[in-house]
Amino acid sequence: MPNDLKDYIRKRNAILVAFDVDKMLEFMRQNGKAVPQDRDVAIIMMHLARTNVATLPMEIRRVSKRWLRERGIASLDNGDV
């Protein structure tokens, strides 16, 4: 894995673990990703990402899956959470 990809993943994961919405939006801008205009959408996106990133701690993934389920939103995990 190239170092720049390792750095991207490390930064992304740290932001997801910290659940820092503002840092995630800035990270998305810096990496040319579409940034949601609605903060609530950004929060949902972060919870979805946390359920999908298999390298995050399982408890963090479970918290986000539970949060999504309570709102009727399907998670992105592959059934391992």
C-alpha positions, 0 to 999 in steps of 0.5 A: 500500500502506498504511503499516501494511501496509508496516511489517508486511511490513518487520518480518516480513521482517526477522524471517524473514531473521534467523530469530529464532523468539522474535521471530516468535512474539511478532510473531504474538501481537501480530498476532492470529495463531495461535501454535504451541505446539511450537517445532519446528512454529514452525521449520518454519513459518518455513522455509515462510514464507521459501520463500513470500515472494518479496521475500526474498533468493533465497539465504535462500529456497534455504537454507530450501527445502533444509532442508525438502526434507532433512526431506521437507517440501514448500516453499511457493514457486511453483517459482522457488526 
